[in-house]
């Protein structure tokens, strides 16, 4: 199927080139006129991705776009909503059940088929050894019509869900702080490659790392050794290198926690927190590692729950703020891949918002995926109800789902010969 897409777009590209060559530009045209003409021809139409088909190196990306659109056309509204949820196994298990969960069961399988979640996150309590977790990730994939993003948090060193398991032996890596102190971007990239390699072996395709926060205070106990440096330039270099390393192994990186929580003294796990920096201060320091990550081609950026009152003039968490996501992250920083929220079961969210409210507000703000809602079913229904009531247009969901599908195709999560093209959802 992929080859067919490539042939089609190569043919179109060749026709465009021959047409332009035949038309030509008059010899008397000025350089200014030529420049203006080129700018007009290359300007993307409203609603397009702006890819230039005449560039051979762009053909694979155009192919990804074509496949994504074909898959989207055959998806139901319910599947689109499901793709925007990134849930833990606890959300999918039988109601009221808690504790360790390391094996697939009929309840989980049934909910995957019913909800079609876009991703599943595994925690330490879901991981025992290589054989167990590999079998689990395989069975999760088999249960889903649309291939899943399966992720965990593997930052390096002790901050790792996989490597910290006693029964799992993998190549050791150092923590971000140690790598940052050495200022060795090569080691940062190698660390990403090492982690990506063993994650791939066990069926993972997404890593909730690296941390892009610039560590500015020792009172931020939640960060500790997880940050690279108190220097924005060092943090930028290390984070970008890690991203290149892990994504070269086919594992999506998640750069976190936008807009940068290194100056916080409060923990969003425990309640509300506010970043008091001005927009100029954020641009000077906090935004730099995120810009570097975007330049490195990061697949995901996670938005945190701290409010930024000096910018938004209110206490709305960044994860629910249209100004922070749609205007600053999308428009100013020019990020056009997947925006995912931090875990929605944290008290900075649950103390003020219901699962339905939080999910709908995040989507309205521009988020593409909702991580770990406090109640998965209620979050699902919150988005669905908002669409049915006209508060959220379905085309808004389409924008997010296309971003998710593009990443899945680009990283090989959805294979080239997928049967999703041409098959209507639910069939």
N, C-alpha and C positions, 0 to 999 in steps of 0.2 A: 504493500500500500504506500509506504514511504517513497519508494522509487517512482511510483506513478505521480505523486505530488511533485517530486523534483523535476521530472520530465516536463510536466505541465508548466511549471513556473520558469524553467529554463527556456522553453519555447516562447512564452510570453515575453521574457526578458530579451531574447534574440530579436523578436519582432520589433520591440520598442527601439533597440539599438539601431536596427536597419532603417526604421522609419526616420529616426532623428538624423541619421547620417544622410539619408536621401534628401531631407528638407534642407539641411545645412544652414549656416549662418552667413549672411552676406559679408564680403570682404570689407565693406565700408563701415560695418557696425563698430561702435566704440567699445573699449574694454568695459566701460561702465554699463553699457546696454547688455553686453554678454553676461556680466555678473548678475544683473537684475533678472535676466531671462532664466539663468540657471537656478537662482533662488526661487523664482516662481514655479519652475518645473519640479523642484525637489521638495517644495512645501507640501506636507501631507494634508489630505483632505480631512475635514472635521470628522472625527469618529474613527479614523484609521490609525494604524500603528506608526505610520511614517516610514516603513521599510522601503528601501529603494531596490526595485527588482532587478535593475541592470547591474548591480554589484553581485558577482558570483558568490562571494563569501556570505551574502545575506540570504541565499537560497535556503539553507537549512532552517534558519529562523522563520522564513516565510512558510516553509513546510510545516513547522510547529504551529504557526498561526492557523494555517488551513485545517490541520487535523483537529486543533482545539475547537474551531468553529463547527466542524462537522460533528464532533462528539456532543457539543453543547446543544445543537439543534435537536438531538434525540433524547435530551434529558427532561425529566418531569420537573415541575416546580419543587416537589418534595426532595428530589435528588439534588437539586441545586442548593437548597437549604442545608441538606446533609453534608454536602461537600465543604460547607463553610464552618463545620464543627470539627474541632480537634480534641478528642475526648480521651479520658483514661478508662481503663478496664472497669473501674468501679462504677462508672456511669452505665456500662453495658451489662453488668451482672444483675442477678435477681435483687429486687428491692429489699432493702434492709440488711443485706449481706455485707460484711466487712472482713478485714484481715487479708492475709496473703492470698494472692491469686496468680498462679503460674501456669495454668492449663486452660485450654479452650473448653467451652461447654455449649450446650444447646441454646441456653439463654443468650449468651454473647453472640453466637452465630445468628440467632433469630433477629436480634436488635441491629446487627450490622446490615442484614438484608433489608430490614424495615426502614432504617434511617439513612443508610448509605453515607456514613461519616467520611469526611475527607481525609482524616488522619487519626491515629491512635498513638498516645504517648505511654511508654512503659516506664515504671519506676523500679527502684531497687527491690521492692516486695514482689515484683513480677519476674525477676531475673534470678536464676539459681546457678545454672551452668550453661556452657555453649550448646550442648545437645538440646536441653530443655527450651532455651529461648529461641533457638533456630526453628525448632518444631512449632513453637507458639507463633512466631512471625509468619511462617509458611501457612499455618491453618487460618490465621487472621486474613491473609491475602486471599486464600481460597474461598472464604466466606463472602467476599465483597465483589459485586459486579464491576465496580470501578476500582482499579487498584489503589491501595491505601498508601498514604504517607505514614510510615511507622518510625517514630522518633524516640529519643531519650536525651538526657542531659549528660554529655560527656565532654567536660571542659578541659580535662587533663589533670594529671596528678591525682590527689585525693578527691577532687571535685568531679567524680565520675561514677555513674550508676553501674556501668559494666565492669570497669577495671577494679572497682572496689569490692567486688564479690570474691570471696575466698576461693571458690571453686573454679574461677575463671582466670586463666593465665594469658595475658597479652603483653606486648612490648610496653615497657614502662615509659611514661611521659612526665614532663615537669609541669608544675602549675604555672598559670599565666604570670603571676608576680615574679617568679624566678626567671622566666624567659624575658620578661620586660626589663628586669634589672640588668640582664646581660646585653640587652639591646640587639638581640640576634634574630633578625627577621627570617633568616634561613632556617633556624631551629623552629620558629613559629610555624613556618610552612611545612616542615618535616613532621611536626607534631600533628598538624591537620591531616597529613597523608597517612600517618600511622593509625590515628583514630578512625579515619574514614575507611581504611583497609579492613580493620577487624570488625567494624560496624557492618560493613557490606557482607562479610562472611556470615554474620548472624541474622541477616535479613532486615537490617535497619537501613533507611534511606534518608533520614533527616536527623540533624544534631542541633539541639538547643544551645548553641555556642557559636561564636565566642562572645564574651562580655566586652562591650565597647565603652563602658563607663570609665571616666577619668577620675581616679581615686583622689579626693581632695580633703578627706577628713578621716581620722582614726576612729571617730565616733560611729562611722558607718559599719557596724559589726556584721551586717548581712553580706557584705562584699569580701572583706578580708583579703585573702591571697588570690581571689578570683579575678582581680583587675590587673592589667599589665603595668600601669604606671600612673603617676600623678602628672605626667607630661603628656599633653594631647598629641604631640607629634609621634612620640614613641608608641602610644596606644594605637594610633592610626596605622602605623607601619606594621605592628605585630598583628592586629586584628585582620588587616587586609591580607597579610601573608597566610595566616591560619585559614581564612576563607578560601584562598586559591588552592591551598593544600588539600583541604577536605573535599571541596567540590570537584577537584581533579579525580577523586575516587568515586564520583557519582553520588555523593551524599550532600544534600542541601545543608547549608549553614544558616543559622538564625542569629543575626546580630542583635544584641540586646543591651540595655533597656532604654529605648528612645523615650524622651529626648536626652537622656543621660542622667543617671541617678547617683553619681559619685559624690555629690555635695550633700546628700540627704543624711539626716541624723535619725529620722523616723523610719520604721519598717512597714511597708505596705501590706505585709502578711498580717500585721497586727492591727492596722487601722489606717486612717487617712494620713497622707504625707504631702508636703508642698515644697516645690522647687522655687526658691525666691529669686533666682537670677533673672536679669533682664534679657530681652531678645539679643541685644548686642553681646552680652556676656556669654550666652549660649552659643552664638555663632563663633565667638573667639575660641571657645574651648570644647564644650560638649558636642557640638555638631560635627566637629572635624573627623572623629573616627567613623561616624556614620557616613559622611561624604566619601571617605576613603573606602569604606566597605561597599558602597554603591558603585564606585569606580572599579572595584575588584569584581563586580558582578554578583554580589550576594543575592541569594534566592529569596530570603525572608528577612524582615526586620520586625522585632518584637517591640510593641509599645507598652510602656509600664503604666502603673496606676497612680503615680504621683501627679498631683495637679501642678500647674505652672501659673499661679495666680498673677504674677507680674506680667505675663503675656496675655493670658485669656481673660483676666480681670474677674475670675470666679474660681470656685473650688472643684470644678469638674475634672475628674481624672483624665490624664492625657489619652488614655485608651478609649475614652468616650467623647473626645473633643474633636469636632470638625476642623477647628482652626489648627490644631496640632497635627492631625493626620492629613486631611485633604488639602489644606493650604500650605503648611510648612513642609511636612515630609514629602508629599506628592509634588506640589508646585515649586516650592523653593529649592528643595534638595533633589528634585527630579527623580524620585524613586518610583518605578513602575512595575515592580514585582510584588510579591505577596506581603501584605501587612497582617501580622497576627498579634492578638492581644496577649498580655501576660495572663496567668491563670485567673479565671474569673471567680474562683472560690476563695480568693483572698479577702480579708476583712475590709480593705480599702474600698471594695465593691459591695460585698454582702451586707455591710452595715447600713448602706444607703439605698441600694437598688435590689429589686427582685431579679431572679434569673431572666425573666421575660424582658424586663426593662433594660437590663444591662446588655443583653444580646442585641436587641433592636437599636439601642442607642449607639452601640459600637459599629453596627452596619451603617447607620445613618452618618456616622462620623467618617466613614471611609475604610474601616477595617475589613479585611477579606476573610479572616478566620478567627473564630472564638475558641480560645484555649480553655479547656477544663471548666465549663460552666458549673455553677453550684448544683444545678439540676439540669441534666441534658435534655430531658423531654420538655421541660418548661422553656428552656432557651430556644429549642426548635420551634415550639408553638408560638413563642414571642415574635420570632422573625416571620413565621407563616401568617400570623394574625396581622402584623403590620403591613404585609404585602396585600392581603385580602382587603384590608381597610383603606388601602391607597396611601398609607404613610410612607411606604417604600415601594418604588417601582420595580417591576421584575427585571428591567434592563439594568438596574443597579446591581442586582444579584449576578446577572450575566457578566458584568465587568469583573467581579471578584472570581467567579468560577473560571472564566477564561484565564486569569492569571494563575490560578491553581493548576489548571490543566496544562498550561504551557510549561510550568516547572516539572510536572509529572512526566511529560513527554520528553523534555530536555534531559532529564536525569535518568531516563529509561524505566521509570516506574510504570508508565503506560508504554508497552512495546510498540515497535514500528508496525507489526502485523496485527494490531489490536482489532478485535471484533466490535468494538464500541462504535466505530464509524459505520453508519448505516443501520444500526439496530436501535430501535426505540426503547427507551427506558421501561422496565417492567416486563418486557417480552422474554 
